[in-house]
Amino acid sequence: MNIFDYIGKTIDIVMDRPLGSEHPKFKWRYPVNYGYIPDTVSGDGEEIDVFLLGVFESVNKYEGKCIAVIEREDDNEYKLVAVPEDKKYNKDQIEVLVEFQERFFNSKIIMEQDL
């Protein structure tokens, strides 16, 4: 599956870094739930990572709608952005919410209207 085919689809996410957890290497806390799609492979050889926005409690698993792909121009992987079915976010809102991690990369947000 092409990474952009996930946009608009419902995806099952497993959180390996739930809201409030600490990054094992950099020691900052995750302000959003962050996880992956099991049984997938990203450019780094690991599962495809997902930022889950709009869920304000720590969760272990979640089924959400993919609304965007974050393309890192200086890295070899993409990140997905998922939300609950009833939530909407625009690029500016997504950029602010993922800045805690994406500030270290040259990335751009691609949404359905960009395809």
C-alpha positions as protocol buffer text, in pm:
chain_id: "A"
residue {
  index: 1
  type: MET
  ca { x: 0 y: 0 z: 0 }
}
residue {
  index: 2
  type: ASN
  ca { x: 128 y: 347 z: -89 }
}
residue {
  index: 3
  type: ILE
  ca { x: 169 y: 563 z: 223 }
}
residue {
  index: 4
  type: PHE
  ca { x: -75 y: 823 z: 84 }
}
residue {
  index: 5
  type: ASP
  ca { x: -344 y: 555 z: 44 }
}
residue {
  index: 6
  type: TYR
  ca { x: -387 y: 564 z: 423 }
}
residue {
  index: 7
  type: ILE
  ca { x: -539 y: 915 z: 408 }
}
residue {
  index: 8
  type: GLY
  ca { x: -913 y: 892 z: 469 }
}
residue {
  index: 9
  type: LYS
  ca { x: -891 y: 532 z: 592 }
}
residue {
  index: 10
  type: THR
  ca { x: -962 y: 396 z: 939 }
}
residue {
  index: 11
  type: ILE
  ca { x: -647 y: 250 z: 1095 }
}
residue {
  index: 12
  type: ASP
  ca { x: -575 y: 42 z: 1404 }
}
residue {
  index: 13
  type: ILE
  ca { x: -299 y: 197 z: 1615 }
}
residue {
  index: 14
  type: VAL
  ca { x: -97 y: 42 z: 1897 }
}
residue {
  index: 15
  type: MET
  ca { x: 57 y: 302 z: 2129 }
}
residue {
  index: 16
  type: ASP
  ca { x: 415 y: 244 z: 2229 }
}
residue {
  index: 17
  type: ARG
  ca { x: 440 y: 601 z: 2360 }
}
residue {
  index: 18
  type: PRO
  ca { x: 106 y: 701 z: 2508 }
}
residue {
  index: 19
  type: LEU
  ca { x: 17 y: 1055 z: 2611 }
}
residue {
  index: 20
  type: GLY
  ca { x: 237 y: 1166 z: 2901 }
}
residue {
  index: 21
  type: SER
  ca { x: 501 y: 897 z: 2857 }
}
residue {
  index: 22
  type: GLU
  ca { x: 869 y: 987 z: 2846 }
}
residue {
  index: 23
  type: HIS
  ca { x: 1087 y: 942 z: 2538 }
}
residue {
  index: 24
  type: PRO
  ca { x: 1348 y: 678 z: 2628 }
}
residue {
  index: 25
  type: LYS
  ca { x: 1642 y: 868 z: 2479 }
}
residue {
  index: 26
  type: PHE
  ca { x: 1558 y: 1239 z: 2483 }
}
residue {
  index: 27
  type: LYS
  ca { x: 1361 y: 1250 z: 2812 }
}
residue {
  index: 28
  type: TRP
  ca { x: 1079 y: 1474 z: 2690 }
}
residue {
  index: 29
  type: ARG
  ca { x: 716 y: 1382 z: 2748 }
}
residue {
  index: 30
  type: TYR
  ca { x: 472 y: 1300 z: 2472 }
}
residue {
  index: 31
  type: PRO
  ca { x: 192 y: 1560 z: 2458 }
}
residue {
  index: 32
  type: VAL
  ca { x: -11 y: 1331 z: 2228 }
}
residue {
  index: 33
  type: ASN
  ca { x: -56 y: 957 z: 2194 }
}
residue {
  index: 34
  type: TYR
  ca { x: 205 y: 815 z: 1956 }
}
residue {
  index: 35
  type: GLY
  ca { x: 215 y: 467 z: 1817 }
}
residue {
  index: 36
  type: TYR
  ca { x: 231 y: 251 z: 1508 }
}
residue {
  index: 37
  type: ILE
  ca { x: 30 y: 34 z: 1273 }
}
residue {
  index: 38
  type: PRO
  ca { x: 113 y: -332 z: 1342 }
}
residue {
  index: 39
  type: ASP
  ca { x: 242 y: -549 z: 1060 }
}
residue {
  index: 40
  type: THR
  ca { x: 356 y: -260 z: 839 }
}
residue {
  index: 41
  type: VAL
  ca { x: 704 y: -146 z: 738 }
}
residue {
  index: 42
  type: SER
  ca { x: 823 y: 212 z: 705 }
}
residue {
  index: 43
  type: GLY
  ca { x: 1140 y: 348 z: 547 }
}
residue {
  index: 44
  type: ASP
  ca { x: 1337 y: 289 z: 868 }
}
residue {
  index: 45
  type: GLY
  ca { x: 1246 y: -82 z: 872 }
}
residue {
  index: 46
  type: GLU
  ca { x: 1009 y: -37 z: 1167 }
}
residue {
  index: 47
  type: GLU
  ca { x: 629 y: -15 z: 1165 }
}
residue {
  index: 48
  type: ILE
  ca { x: 461 y: 299 z: 1028 }
}
residue {
  index: 49
  type: ASP
  ca { x: 439 y: 557 z: 1309 }
}
residue {
  index: 50
  type: VAL
  ca { x: 121 y: 748 z: 1390 }
}
residue {
  index: 51
  type: PHE
  ca { x: 48 y: 1067 z: 1583 }
}
residue {
  index: 52
  type: LEU
  ca { x: -301 y: 1035 z: 1739 }
}
residue {
  index: 53
  type: LEU
  ca { x: -457 y: 1378 z: 1789 }
}
residue {
  index: 54
  type: GLY
  ca { x: -782 y: 1467 z: 1964 }
}
residue {
  index: 55
  type: VAL
  ca { x: -766 y: 1195 z: 2230 }
}
residue {
  index: 56
  type: PHE
  ca { x: -687 y: 1359 z: 2563 }
}
residue {
  index: 57
  type: GLU
  ca { x: -619 y: 1052 z: 2772 }
}
residue {
  index: 58
  type: SER
  ca { x: -349 y: 789 z: 2755 }
}
residue {
  index: 59
  type: VAL
  ca { x: -461 y: 490 z: 2547 }
}
residue {
  index: 60
  type: ASN
  ca { x: -298 y: 158 z: 2457 }
}
residue {
  index: 61
  type: LYS
  ca { x: -485 y: 99 z: 2130 }
}
residue {
  index: 62
  type: TYR
  ca { x: -710 y: 313 z: 1915 }
}
residue {
  index: 63
  type: GLU
  ca { x: -900 y: 295 z: 1589 }
}
residue {
  index: 64
  type: GLY
  ca { x: -884 y: 634 z: 1420 }
}
residue {
  index: 65
  type: LYS
  ca { x: -913 y: 803 z: 1084 }
}
residue {
  index: 66
  type: CYS
  ca { x: -591 y: 895 z: 905 }
}
residue {
  index: 67
  type: ILE
  ca { x: -616 y: 1259 z: 797 }
}
residue {
  index: 68
  type: ALA
  ca { x: -257 y: 1336 z: 694 }
}
residue {
  index: 69
  type: VAL
  ca { x: 89 y: 1211 z: 611 }
}
residue {
  index: 70
  type: ILE
  ca { x: 397 y: 1390 z: 741 }
}
residue {
  index: 71
  type: GLU
  ca { x: 675 y: 1368 z: 486 }
}
residue {
  index: 72
  type: ARG
  ca { x: 1021 y: 1415 z: 629 }
}
residue {
  index: 73
  type: GLU
  ca { x: 1245 y: 1550 z: 356 }
}
residue {
  index: 74
  type: ASP
  ca { x: 1560 y: 1479 z: 560 }
}
residue {
  index: 75
  type: ASP
  ca { x: 1468 y: 1134 z: 690 }
}
residue {
  index: 76
  type: ASN
  ca { x: 1372 y: 803 z: 533 }
}
residue {
  index: 77
  type: GLU
  ca { x: 1027 y: 761 z: 682 }
}
residue {
  index: 78
  type: TYR
  ca { x: 679 y: 907 z: 684 }
}
residue {
  index: 79
  type: LYS
  ca { x: 448 y: 960 z: 982 }
}
residue {
  index: 80
  type: LEU
  ca { x: 70 y: 936 z: 976 }
}
residue {
  index: 81
  type: VAL
  ca { x: -172 y: 1162 z: 1163 }
}
residue {
  index: 82
  type: ALA
  ca { x: -493 y: 1005 z: 1292 }
}
residue {
  index: 83
  type: VAL
  ca { x: -793 y: 1146 z: 1477 }
}
residue {
  index: 84
  type: PRO
  ca { x: -1127 y: 1023 z: 1612 }
}
residue {
  index: 85
  type: GLU
  ca { x: -1393 y: 1000 z: 1339 }
}
residue {
  index: 86
  type: ASP
  ca { x: -1572 y: 1313 z: 1464 }
}
residue {
  index: 87
  type: LYS
  ca { x: -1263 y: 1542 z: 1484 }
}
residue {
  index: 88
  type: LYS
  ca { x: -1119 y: 1772 z: 1220 }
}
residue {
  index: 89
  type: TYR
  ca { x: -777 y: 1939 z: 1214 }
}
residue {
  index: 90
  type: ASN
  ca { x: -615 y: 2163 z: 954 }
}
residue {
  index: 91
  type: LYS
  ca { x: -245 y: 2178 z: 864 }
}
residue {
  index: 92
  type: ASP
  ca { x: -170 y: 2464 z: 1103 }
}
residue {
  index: 93
  type: GLN
  ca { x: -326 y: 2278 z: 1395 }
}
residue {
  index: 94
  type: ILE
  ca { x: -143 y: 1957 z: 1309 }
}
residue {
  index: 95
  type: GLU
  ca { x: 187 y: 2142 z: 1277 }
}
residue {
  index: 96
  type: VAL
  ca { x: 152 y: 2290 z: 1626 }
}
residue {
  index: 97
  type: LEU
  ca { x: 56 y: 1957 z: 1785 }
}
residue {
  index: 98
  type: VAL
  ca { x: 343 y: 1755 z: 1633 }
}
residue {
  index: 99
  type: GLU
  ca { x: 606 y: 2030 z: 1663 }
}
residue {
  index: 100
  type: PHE
  ca { x: 749 y: 1869 z: 1978 }
}
residue {
  index: 101
  type: GLN
  ca { x: 902 y: 1601 z: 1753 }
}
residue {
  index: 102
  type: GLU
  ca { x: 892 y: 1737 z: 1400 }
}
residue {
  index: 103
  type: ARG
  ca { x: 1095 y: 2049 z: 1490 }
}
residue {
  index: 104
  type: PHE
  ca { x: 1404 y: 1832 z: 1448 }
}
residue {
  index: 105
  type: PHE
  ca { x: 1318 y: 1753 z: 1085 }
}
residue {
  index: 106
  type: ASN
  ca { x: 1239 y: 1932 z: 762 }
}
residue {
  index: 107
  type: SER
  ca { x: 887 y: 1802 z: 716 }
}
residue {
  index: 108
  type: LYS
  ca { x: 567 y: 1890 z: 540 }
}
residue {
  index: 109
  type: ILE
  ca { x: 209 y: 1789 z: 604 }
}
residue {
  index: 110
  type: ILE
  ca { x: 15 y: 1634 z: 318 }
}
residue {
  index: 111
  type: MET
  ca { x: -362 y: 1608 z: 342 }
}
residue {
  index: 112
  type: GLU
  ca { x: -631 y: 1476 z: 109 }
}
residue {
  index: 113
  type: GLN
  ca { x: -674 y: 1808 z: -73 }
}
residue {
  index: 114
  type: ASP
  ca { x: -301 y: 1800 z: -163 }
}
residue {
  index: 115
  type: LEU
  ca { x: -317 y: 1471 z: -351 }
}
